[in-house]
Amino acid sequence: MDFFNSRFCSLESSGMFSSRFDRATDTSEDMNRGTGGLKRRRQMTRDQAYYLGLSGKADLHMHSTYSDGLGTIQQILHHVQHHTDLNVIAVTDHNVVEGALRAQDMWARGRYRFDFIVGEEISTREGHMLALFIEKRIPPHLSIERSIDLVHEQGGLAIVAHPLNPLFRHSCQREVLNRIFEDNDIWLDGIETWNASFCGIYTNRLAMRINREVYGWPEVGNSDAHTTHAIGRGCTWFEGSTALDVRNAIESGECAPGGKLWRMHDYWRLASYHIQKRRKVRKERVA
Protein backbone atom coordinates (compact mmCIF):
# COMPACT_ATOMS: atom_id res chain seq x y z
CA MET A 1 0.00 0.00 0.00
CA ASP A 2 2.96 2.37 0.48
CA PHE A 3 3.34 2.55 -3.28
CA PHE A 4 -0.17 3.86 -3.78
CA ASN A 5 -0.15 6.17 -0.75
CA SER A 6 2.99 7.91 -2.00
CA ARG A 7 1.51 8.06 -5.47
CA PHE A 8 -1.66 9.78 -4.34
CA CYS A 9 0.36 12.28 -2.29
CA SER A 10 2.54 13.17 -5.26
CA LEU A 11 -0.48 13.52 -7.54
CA GLU A 12 -2.39 15.66 -5.09
CA SER A 13 0.53 18.01 -4.51
CA SER A 14 1.31 18.36 -8.22
CA GLY A 15 -2.29 19.22 -9.17
CA MET A 16 -2.35 16.62 -11.92
CA PHE A 17 -6.05 15.87 -11.45
CA SER A 18 -7.07 19.09 -13.16
CA SER A 19 -4.55 19.33 -15.99
CA ARG A 20 -4.30 17.77 -19.43
CA PHE A 21 -1.10 16.50 -21.01
CA ASP A 22 -0.29 19.56 -23.12
CA ARG A 23 3.48 19.40 -22.73
CA ALA A 24 5.82 17.45 -20.46
CA THR A 25 8.00 20.40 -19.60
CA ASP A 26 9.01 18.83 -16.31
CA THR A 27 8.32 15.13 -16.42
CA SER A 28 8.97 14.60 -12.73
CA GLU A 29 5.90 16.75 -11.94
CA ASP A 30 3.89 16.60 -15.17
CA MET A 31 3.31 12.87 -15.65
CA ASN A 32 -0.31 12.02 -16.41
CA ARG A 33 -2.41 10.49 -13.65
CA GLY A 34 -2.65 7.04 -15.19
CA THR A 35 1.07 6.26 -15.10
CA GLY A 36 2.30 8.79 -12.56
CA GLY A 37 2.98 6.23 -9.84
CA LEU A 38 4.30 3.43 -12.03
CA LYS A 39 7.94 2.57 -12.45
CA ARG A 40 9.48 3.87 -15.65
CA ARG A 41 9.32 0.53 -17.46
CA ARG A 42 6.25 -1.15 -16.00
CA GLN A 43 2.67 -1.56 -17.16
CA MET A 44 -0.19 -1.42 -14.67
CA THR A 45 -1.35 -4.68 -13.10
CA ARG A 46 -4.96 -5.60 -12.51
CA ASP A 47 -4.57 -5.19 -8.75
CA GLN A 48 -3.10 -1.70 -9.15
CA ALA A 49 -5.83 -0.69 -11.59
CA TYR A 50 -8.64 -1.92 -9.34
CA TYR A 51 -7.13 -0.25 -6.29
CA LEU A 52 -7.14 3.08 -8.15
CA GLY A 53 -10.67 2.65 -9.47
CA LEU A 54 -9.49 2.04 -13.03
CA SER A 55 -11.60 -1.08 -13.45
CA GLY A 56 -12.60 -0.40 -17.06
CA LYS A 57 -10.70 -2.52 -19.58
CA ALA A 58 -10.36 -1.66 -23.27
CA ASP A 59 -8.53 -3.17 -26.24
CA LEU A 60 -8.28 -0.48 -28.91
CA HIS A 61 -6.09 -2.18 -31.52
CA MET A 62 -7.11 -5.34 -33.36
CA HIS A 63 -7.47 -6.62 -36.91
CA SER A 64 -10.12 -8.52 -38.84
CA THR A 65 -10.29 -10.24 -42.22
CA TYR A 66 -10.85 -6.79 -43.71
CA SER A 67 -7.07 -6.39 -43.50
CA ASP A 68 -4.57 -8.98 -42.24
CA GLY A 69 -6.49 -10.47 -39.32
CA LEU A 70 -7.78 -14.03 -39.22
CA GLY A 71 -11.09 -13.40 -37.46
CA THR A 72 -14.23 -12.22 -39.18
CA ILE A 73 -16.19 -9.37 -37.67
CA GLN A 74 -18.79 -11.79 -36.36
CA GLN A 75 -16.12 -14.00 -34.82
CA ILE A 76 -14.46 -11.03 -33.12
CA LEU A 77 -17.70 -9.78 -31.58
CA HIS A 78 -18.61 -13.30 -30.42
CA HIS A 79 -15.19 -13.88 -28.90
CA VAL A 80 -15.17 -10.56 -27.03
CA GLN A 81 -18.69 -11.21 -25.72
CA HIS A 82 -18.11 -14.76 -24.47
CA HIS A 83 -14.38 -15.14 -23.86
CA THR A 84 -13.08 -11.80 -22.54
CA ASP A 85 -13.82 -9.32 -19.77
CA LEU A 86 -13.29 -6.30 -22.00
CA ASN A 87 -15.62 -3.32 -21.60
CA VAL A 88 -14.66 -1.53 -24.83
CA ILE A 89 -13.04 -2.59 -28.09
CA ALA A 90 -12.01 -0.91 -31.33
CA VAL A 91 -11.49 -2.63 -34.67
CA THR A 92 -8.52 -0.96 -36.37
CA ASP A 93 -7.81 -2.60 -39.70
CA HIS A 94 -4.95 -1.37 -41.84
CA ASN A 95 -6.00 1.62 -43.97
CA VAL A 96 -9.70 0.64 -44.14
CA VAL A 97 -12.76 1.35 -42.01
CA GLU A 98 -15.30 -0.87 -43.76
CA GLY A 99 -14.75 -3.69 -41.27
CA ALA A 100 -15.07 -1.38 -38.28
CA LEU A 101 -18.23 0.20 -39.71
CA ARG A 102 -19.73 -3.24 -40.31
CA ALA A 103 -18.80 -4.23 -36.76
CA GLN A 104 -20.46 -1.09 -35.44
CA ASP A 105 -23.64 -1.94 -37.33
CA MET A 106 -23.66 -5.54 -36.07
CA TRP A 107 -22.88 -4.36 -32.55
CA ALA A 108 -25.72 -1.82 -32.65
CA ARG A 109 -28.20 -4.49 -33.76
CA GLY A 110 -27.02 -7.01 -31.19
CA ARG A 111 -27.19 -7.17 -27.41
CA TYR A 112 -23.57 -6.97 -26.48
CA ARG A 113 -22.31 -6.18 -22.97
CA PHE A 114 -19.31 -4.17 -24.26
CA ASP A 115 -19.04 -0.84 -26.07
CA PHE A 116 -17.57 -0.33 -29.54
CA ILE A 117 -15.34 2.25 -31.28
CA VAL A 118 -14.74 2.64 -35.00
CA GLY A 119 -11.03 2.86 -35.72
CA GLU A 120 -8.29 2.47 -38.30
CA GLU A 121 -4.57 1.78 -38.23
CA ILE A 122 -3.14 4.29 -40.66
CA SER A 123 0.10 3.64 -42.53
CA THR A 124 1.65 7.09 -42.44
CA ARG A 125 4.97 7.76 -44.13
CA GLU A 126 6.67 7.70 -40.74
CA GLY A 127 4.93 4.71 -39.18
CA HIS A 128 1.61 3.29 -38.02
CA MET A 129 -0.89 5.41 -36.12
CA LEU A 130 -4.25 4.51 -34.58
CA ALA A 131 -7.26 6.66 -35.38
CA LEU A 132 -10.16 6.21 -32.95
CA PHE A 133 -13.69 7.65 -32.98
CA ILE A 134 -13.68 8.30 -36.72
CA GLU A 135 -16.34 7.73 -39.37
CA LYS A 136 -14.39 8.01 -42.62
CA ARG A 137 -11.19 6.38 -43.85
CA ILE A 138 -7.94 8.29 -43.48
CA PRO A 139 -5.78 7.59 -46.58
CA PRO A 140 -2.35 6.02 -46.11
CA HIS A 141 1.10 7.28 -47.12
CA LEU A 142 0.62 10.82 -45.88
CA SER A 143 2.94 12.52 -43.41
CA ILE A 144 2.14 11.75 -39.82
CA GLU A 145 1.39 15.44 -39.23
CA ARG A 146 -1.21 15.48 -42.01
CA SER A 147 -2.67 12.20 -40.78
CA ILE A 148 -3.05 13.62 -37.27
CA ASP A 149 -4.81 16.68 -38.67
CA LEU A 150 -7.25 14.52 -40.65
CA VAL A 151 -8.08 12.45 -37.57
CA HIS A 152 -8.72 15.58 -35.52
CA GLU A 153 -10.87 17.07 -38.29
CA GLN A 154 -13.23 14.13 -37.75
CA GLY A 155 -13.18 14.65 -34.00
CA GLY A 156 -11.10 11.52 -33.50
CA LEU A 157 -8.13 10.62 -31.35
CA ALA A 158 -4.65 10.10 -32.86
CA ILE A 159 -2.45 7.58 -31.04
CA VAL A 160 0.94 6.43 -32.27
CA ALA A 161 1.11 2.62 -32.45
CA HIS A 162 4.02 0.37 -31.34
CA PRO A 163 6.67 3.12 -31.53
CA LEU A 164 10.47 2.93 -31.28
CA ASN A 165 10.95 -0.53 -32.75
CA PRO A 166 14.19 -0.24 -34.74
CA LEU A 167 13.52 -3.44 -36.72
CA PHE A 168 9.96 -2.70 -37.82
CA ARG A 169 9.66 -0.25 -40.69
CA HIS A 170 6.12 0.74 -39.69
CA SER A 171 7.20 1.92 -36.23
CA CYS A 172 7.61 5.65 -35.53
CA GLN A 173 11.15 6.43 -34.43
CA ARG A 174 12.48 8.88 -31.87
CA GLU A 175 13.11 11.71 -34.34
CA VAL A 176 9.47 11.56 -35.49
CA LEU A 177 8.15 11.66 -31.93
CA ASN A 178 10.48 14.55 -31.13
CA ARG A 179 9.23 16.44 -34.16
CA ILE A 180 5.61 16.05 -33.11
CA PHE A 181 6.39 16.94 -29.51
CA GLU A 182 8.14 20.15 -30.50
CA ASP A 183 5.41 21.24 -32.96
CA ASN A 184 3.01 23.77 -31.44
CA ASP A 185 0.34 23.21 -34.11
CA ILE A 186 -0.22 19.45 -33.84
CA TRP A 187 -0.48 16.99 -30.98
CA LEU A 188 -0.82 13.31 -30.31
CA ASP A 189 -3.67 12.23 -28.07
CA GLY A 190 -1.74 9.25 -26.80
CA ILE A 191 0.99 6.69 -27.30
CA GLU A 192 0.71 2.90 -27.30
CA THR A 193 3.36 1.83 -24.81
CA TRP A 194 2.12 -1.74 -24.41
CA ASN A 195 1.70 -3.73 -27.61
CA ALA A 196 1.16 -7.43 -26.99
CA SER A 197 2.49 -8.53 -30.38
CA PHE A 198 6.09 -9.13 -31.49
CA CYS A 199 6.36 -5.36 -32.01
CA GLY A 200 6.45 -4.80 -28.27
CA ILE A 201 8.70 -7.63 -27.06
CA TYR A 202 11.59 -5.25 -26.44
CA THR A 203 10.20 -1.82 -27.24
CA ASN A 204 7.30 -1.72 -24.78
CA ARG A 205 9.74 -1.06 -21.93
CA LEU A 206 11.63 1.45 -24.04
CA ALA A 207 8.46 3.31 -25.03
CA MET A 208 7.24 3.49 -21.44
CA ARG A 209 10.56 4.80 -20.17
CA ILE A 210 11.03 7.43 -22.86
CA ASN A 211 7.45 8.64 -22.69
CA ARG A 212 7.56 9.00 -18.91
CA GLU A 213 10.91 10.75 -19.00
CA VAL A 214 10.34 13.01 -22.02
CA TYR A 215 6.89 13.32 -23.60
CA GLY A 216 4.30 12.63 -20.90
CA TRP A 217 1.61 11.61 -23.38
CA PRO A 218 -1.32 9.49 -22.14
CA GLU A 219 -0.43 5.82 -22.47
CA VAL A 220 -2.59 3.00 -23.79
CA GLY A 221 -2.06 -0.74 -24.01
CA ASN A 222 -3.50 -2.96 -26.73
CA SER A 223 -3.33 -6.49 -28.09
CA ASP A 224 -2.73 -5.68 -31.78
CA ALA A 225 -4.57 -8.98 -32.20
CA HIS A 226 -4.53 -10.70 -35.57
CA THR A 227 -6.23 -13.80 -34.17
CA THR A 228 -9.32 -13.83 -31.97
CA HIS A 229 -7.52 -15.64 -29.14
CA ALA A 230 -5.03 -12.75 -28.84
CA ILE A 231 -7.76 -10.20 -28.21
CA GLY A 232 -7.38 -8.69 -24.75
CA ARG A 233 -3.74 -9.73 -24.26
CA GLY A 234 -2.96 -6.01 -24.08
CA CYS A 235 -5.36 -3.52 -22.55
CA THR A 236 -5.98 0.04 -21.47
CA TRP A 237 -7.17 0.54 -17.89
CA PHE A 238 -9.61 3.38 -17.29
CA GLU A 239 -12.35 4.53 -14.96
CA GLY A 240 -15.82 3.63 -16.21
CA SER A 241 -17.10 1.12 -18.73
CA THR A 242 -18.11 2.93 -21.93
CA ALA A 243 -16.46 4.24 -25.07
CA LEU A 244 -17.04 7.78 -23.85
CA ASP A 245 -15.38 6.91 -20.55
CA VAL A 246 -12.27 5.58 -22.25
CA ARG A 247 -12.14 8.64 -24.49
CA ASN A 248 -12.35 10.94 -21.47
CA ALA A 249 -9.65 8.90 -19.75
CA ILE A 250 -7.28 9.24 -22.69
CA GLU A 251 -7.95 12.95 -23.10
CA SER A 252 -7.33 13.58 -19.41
CA GLY A 253 -4.39 11.20 -19.13
CA GLU A 254 -6.23 9.08 -16.54
CA CYS A 255 -5.53 5.76 -18.22
CA ALA A 256 -2.73 3.22 -18.11
CA PRO A 257 -1.34 0.38 -20.24
CA GLY A 258 -1.59 -3.21 -19.08
CA GLY A 259 -1.53 -6.80 -20.20
CA LYS A 260 0.81 -9.53 -21.34
CA LEU A 261 2.43 -10.54 -24.60
CA TRP A 262 0.93 -12.90 -27.15
CA ARG A 263 1.17 -16.59 -26.29
CA MET A 264 3.04 -19.06 -28.48
CA HIS A 265 -0.13 -20.51 -29.96
CA ASP A 266 -1.17 -17.01 -31.08
CA TYR A 267 1.98 -16.90 -33.19
CA TRP A 268 1.41 -20.48 -34.32
CA ARG A 269 -2.11 -19.77 -35.55
CA LEU A 270 -0.96 -16.70 -37.45
CA ALA A 271 2.08 -18.44 -38.95
CA SER A 272 0.03 -21.50 -39.97
CA TYR A 273 -2.49 -19.30 -41.72
CA HIS A 274 0.16 -17.47 -43.73
CA ILE A 275 1.95 -20.72 -44.63
CA GLN A 276 -1.29 -22.24 -45.91
CA LYS A 277 -2.09 -19.04 -47.80
CA ARG A 278 1.28 -19.08 -49.56
CA ARG A 279 0.88 -22.75 -50.48
CA LYS A 280 -2.52 -22.01 -51.96
CA VAL A 281 -1.10 -19.16 -54.04
CA ARG A 282 1.71 -21.38 -55.32
CA LYS A 283 -0.72 -24.12 -56.31
CA GLU A 284 -2.87 -21.62 -58.17
CA ARG A 285 0.18 -20.33 -60.04
CA VAL A 286 1.21 -23.86 -61.03
CA ALA A 287 -2.32 -24.70 -62.17
C-alpha positions as CSV (number, residue, x, y, z in Angstrom):
1,M,0.0,0.0,0.0
2,D,3.0,2.4,0.5
3,F,3.3,2.6,-3.3
4,F,-0.2,3.9,-3.8
5,N,-0.2,6.2,-0.8
6,S,3.0,7.9,-2.0
7,R,1.5,8.1,-5.5
8,F,-1.7,9.8,-4.3
9,C,0.4,12.3,-2.3
10,S,2.5,13.2,-5.3
11,L,-0.5,13.5,-7.5
12,E,-2.4,15.7,-5.1
13,S,0.5,18.0,-4.5
14,S,1.3,18.4,-8.2
15,G,-2.3,19.2,-9.2
16,M,-2.4,16.6,-11.9
17,F,-6.0,15.9,-11.4
18,S,-7.1,19.1,-13.2
19,S,-4.5,19.3,-16.0
20,R,-4.3,17.8,-19.4
21,F,-1.1,16.5,-21.0
22,D,-0.3,19.6,-23.1
23,R,3.5,19.4,-22.7
24,A,5.8,17.4,-20.5
25,T,8.0,20.4,-19.6
26,D,9.0,18.8,-16.3
27,T,8.3,15.1,-16.4
28,S,9.0,14.6,-12.7
29,E,5.9,16.8,-11.9
30,D,3.9,16.6,-15.2
31,M,3.3,12.9,-15.7
32,N,-0.3,12.0,-16.4
33,R,-2.4,10.5,-13.6
34,G,-2.7,7.0,-15.2
35,T,1.1,6.3,-15.1
36,G,2.3,8.8,-12.6
37,G,3.0,6.2,-9.8
38,L,4.3,3.4,-12.0
39,K,7.9,2.6,-12.4
40,R,9.5,3.9,-15.6
41,R,9.3,0.5,-17.5
42,R,6.2,-1.1,-16.0
43,Q,2.7,-1.6,-17.2
44,M,-0.2,-1.4,-14.7
45,T,-1.3,-4.7,-13.1
46,R,-5.0,-5.6,-12.5
47,D,-4.6,-5.2,-8.8
48,Q,-3.1,-1.7,-9.2
49,A,-5.8,-0.7,-11.6
50,Y,-8.6,-1.9,-9.3
51,Y,-7.1,-0.3,-6.3
52,L,-7.1,3.1,-8.1
53,G,-10.7,2.6,-9.5
54,L,-9.5,2.0,-13.0
55,S,-11.6,-1.1,-13.5
56,G,-12.6,-0.4,-17.1
57,K,-10.7,-2.5,-19.6
58,A,-10.4,-1.7,-23.3
59,D,-8.5,-3.2,-26.2
60,L,-8.3,-0.5,-28.9
61,H,-6.1,-2.2,-31.5
62,M,-7.1,-5.3,-33.4
63,H,-7.5,-6.6,-36.9
64,S,-10.1,-8.5,-38.8
65,T,-10.3,-10.2,-42.2
66,Y,-10.8,-6.8,-43.7
67,S,-7.1,-6.4,-43.5
68,D,-4.6,-9.0,-42.2
69,G,-6.5,-10.5,-39.3
70,L,-7.8,-14.0,-39.2
71,G,-11.1,-13.4,-37.5
72,T,-14.2,-12.2,-39.2
73,I,-16.2,-9.4,-37.7
74,Q,-18.8,-11.8,-36.4
75,Q,-16.1,-14.0,-34.8
76,I,-14.5,-11.0,-33.1
77,L,-17.7,-9.8,-31.6
78,H,-18.6,-13.3,-30.4
79,H,-15.2,-13.9,-28.9
80,V,-15.2,-10.6,-27.0
81,Q,-18.7,-11.2,-25.7
82,H,-18.1,-14.8,-24.5
83,H,-14.4,-15.1,-23.9
84,T,-13.1,-11.8,-22.5
85,D,-13.8,-9.3,-19.8
86,L,-13.3,-6.3,-22.0
87,N,-15.6,-3.3,-21.6
88,V,-14.7,-1.5,-24.8
89,I,-13.0,-2.6,-28.1
90,A,-12.0,-0.9,-31.3
91,V,-11.5,-2.6,-34.7
92,T,-8.5,-1.0,-36.4
93,D,-7.8,-2.6,-39.7
94,H,-5.0,-1.4,-41.8
95,N,-6.0,1.6,-44.0
96,V,-9.7,0.6,-44.1
97,V,-12.8,1.4,-42.0
98,E,-15.3,-0.9,-43.8
99,G,-14.7,-3.7,-41.3
100,A,-15.1,-1.4,-38.3
101,L,-18.2,0.2,-39.7
102,R,-19.7,-3.2,-40.3
103,A,-18.8,-4.2,-36.8
104,Q,-20.5,-1.1,-35.4
105,D,-23.6,-1.9,-37.3
106,M,-23.7,-5.5,-36.1
107,W,-22.9,-4.4,-32.6
108,A,-25.7,-1.8,-32.6
109,R,-28.2,-4.5,-33.8
110,G,-27.0,-7.0,-31.2
111,R,-27.2,-7.2,-27.4
112,Y,-23.6,-7.0,-26.5
113,R,-22.3,-6.2,-23.0
114,F,-19.3,-4.2,-24.3
115,D,-19.0,-0.8,-26.1
116,F,-17.6,-0.3,-29.5
117,I,-15.3,2.2,-31.3
118,V,-14.7,2.6,-35.0
119,G,-11.0,2.9,-35.7
120,E,-8.3,2.5,-38.3
121,E,-4.6,1.8,-38.2
122,I,-3.1,4.3,-40.7
123,S,0.1,3.6,-42.5
124,T,1.6,7.1,-42.4
125,R,5.0,7.8,-44.1
126,E,6.7,7.7,-40.7
127,G,4.9,4.7,-39.2
128,H,1.6,3.3,-38.0
129,M,-0.9,5.4,-36.1
130,L,-4.2,4.5,-34.6
131,A,-7.3,6.7,-35.4
132,L,-10.2,6.2,-32.9
133,F,-13.7,7.7,-33.0
134,I,-13.7,8.3,-36.7
135,E,-16.3,7.7,-39.4
136,K,-14.4,8.0,-42.6
137,R,-11.2,6.4,-43.9
138,I,-7.9,8.3,-43.5
139,P,-5.8,7.6,-46.6
140,P,-2.4,6.0,-46.1
141,H,1.1,7.3,-47.1
142,L,0.6,10.8,-45.9
143,S,2.9,12.5,-43.4
144,I,2.1,11.7,-39.8
145,E,1.4,15.4,-39.2
146,R,-1.2,15.5,-42.0
147,S,-2.7,12.2,-40.8
148,I,-3.0,13.6,-37.3
149,D,-4.8,16.7,-38.7
150,L,-7.3,14.5,-40.6
151,V,-8.1,12.5,-37.6
152,H,-8.7,15.6,-35.5
153,E,-10.9,17.1,-38.3
154,Q,-13.2,14.1,-37.8
155,G,-13.2,14.7,-34.0
156,G,-11.1,11.5,-33.5
157,L,-8.1,10.6,-31.4
158,A,-4.7,10.1,-32.9
159,I,-2.5,7.6,-31.0
160,V,0.9,6.4,-32.3
161,A,1.1,2.6,-32.4
162,H,4.0,0.4,-31.3
163,P,6.7,3.1,-31.5
164,L,10.5,2.9,-31.3
165,N,10.9,-0.5,-32.7
166,P,14.2,-0.2,-34.7
167,L,13.5,-3.4,-36.7
168,F,10.0,-2.7,-37.8
169,R,9.7,-0.2,-40.7
170,H,6.1,0.7,-39.7
171,S,7.2,1.9,-36.2
172,C,7.6,5.6,-35.5
173,Q,11.1,6.4,-34.4
174,R,12.5,8.9,-31.9
175,E,13.1,11.7,-34.3
176,V,9.5,11.6,-35.5
177,L,8.2,11.7,-31.9
178,N,10.5,14.6,-31.1
179,R,9.2,16.4,-34.2
180,I,5.6,16.1,-33.1
181,F,6.4,16.9,-29.5
182,E,8.1,20.2,-30.5
183,D,5.4,21.2,-33.0
184,N,3.0,23.8,-31.4
185,D,0.3,23.2,-34.1
186,I,-0.2,19.5,-33.8
187,W,-0.5,17.0,-31.0
188,L,-0.8,13.3,-30.3
189,D,-3.7,12.2,-28.1
190,G,-1.7,9.2,-26.8
191,I,1.0,6.7,-27.3
192,E,0.7,2.9,-27.3
193,T,3.4,1.8,-24.8
194,W,2.1,-1.7,-24.4
195,N,1.7,-3.7,-27.6
196,A,1.2,-7.4,-27.0
197,S,2.5,-8.5,-30.4
198,F,6.1,-9.1,-31.5
199,C,6.4,-5.4,-32.0
200,G,6.4,-4.8,-28.3
201,I,8.7,-7.6,-27.1
202,Y,11.6,-5.3,-26.4
203,T,10.2,-1.8,-27.2
204,N,7.3,-1.7,-24.8
205,R,9.7,-1.1,-21.9
206,L,11.6,1.4,-24.0
207,A,8.5,3.3,-25.0
208,M,7.2,3.5,-21.4
209,R,10.6,4.8,-20.2
210,I,11.0,7.4,-22.9
211,N,7.4,8.6,-22.7
212,R,7.6,9.0,-18.9
213,E,10.9,10.7,-19.0
214,V,10.3,13.0,-22.0
215,Y,6.9,13.3,-23.6
216,G,4.3,12.6,-20.9
217,W,1.6,11.6,-23.4
218,P,-1.3,9.5,-22.1
219,E,-0.4,5.8,-22.5
220,V,-2.6,3.0,-23.8
221,G,-2.1,-0.7,-24.0
222,N,-3.5,-3.0,-26.7
223,S,-3.3,-6.5,-28.1
224,D,-2.7,-5.7,-31.8
225,A,-4.6,-9.0,-32.2
226,H,-4.5,-10.7,-35.6
227,T,-6.2,-13.8,-34.2
228,T,-9.3,-13.8,-32.0
229,H,-7.5,-15.6,-29.1
230,A,-5.0,-12.8,-28.8
231,I,-7.8,-10.2,-28.2
232,G,-7.4,-8.7,-24.7
233,R,-3.7,-9.7,-24.3
234,G,-3.0,-6.0,-24.1
235,C,-5.4,-3.5,-22.5
236,T,-6.0,0.0,-21.5
237,W,-7.2,0.5,-17.9
238,F,-9.6,3.4,-17.3
239,E,-12.4,4.5,-15.0
240,G,-15.8,3.6,-16.2
241,S,-17.1,1.1,-18.7
242,T,-18.1,2.9,-21.9
243,A,-16.5,4.2,-25.1
244,L,-17.0,7.8,-23.9
245,D,-15.4,6.9,-20.5
246,V,-12.3,5.6,-22.3
247,R,-12.1,8.6,-24.5
248,N,-12.4,10.9,-21.5
249,A,-9.7,8.9,-19.7
250,I,-7.3,9.2,-22.7
251,E,-8.0,12.9,-23.1
252,S,-7.3,13.6,-19.4
253,G,-4.4,11.2,-19.1
254,E,-6.2,9.1,-16.5
255,C,-5.5,5.8,-18.2
256,A,-2.7,3.2,-18.1
257,P,-1.3,0.4,-20.2
258,G,-1.6,-3.2,-19.1
259,G,-1.5,-6.8,-20.2
260,K,0.8,-9.5,-21.3
261,L,2.4,-10.5,-24.6
262,W,0.9,-12.9,-27.2
263,R,1.2,-16.6,-26.3
264,M,3.0,-19.1,-28.5
265,H,-0.1,-20.5,-30.0
266,D,-1.2,-17.0,-31.1
267,Y,2.0,-16.9,-33.2
268,W,1.4,-20.5,-34.3
269,R,-2.1,-19.8,-35.5
270,L,-1.0,-16.7,-37.4
271,A,2.1,-18.4,-38.9
272,S,0.0,-21.5,-40.0
273,Y,-2.5,-19.3,-41.7
274,H,0.2,-17.5,-43.7
275,I,1.9,-20.7,-44.6
276,Q,-1.3,-22.2,-45.9
277,K,-2.1,-19.0,-47.8
278,R,1.3,-19.1,-49.6
279,R,0.9,-22.8,-50.5
280,K,-2.5,-22.0,-52.0
281,V,-1.1,-19.2,-54.0
282,R,1.7,-21.4,-55.3
283,K,-0.7,-24.1,-56.3
284,E,-2.9,-21.6,-58.2
285,R,0.2,-20.3,-60.0
286,V,1.2,-23.9,-61.0
287,A,-2.3,-24.7,-62.2
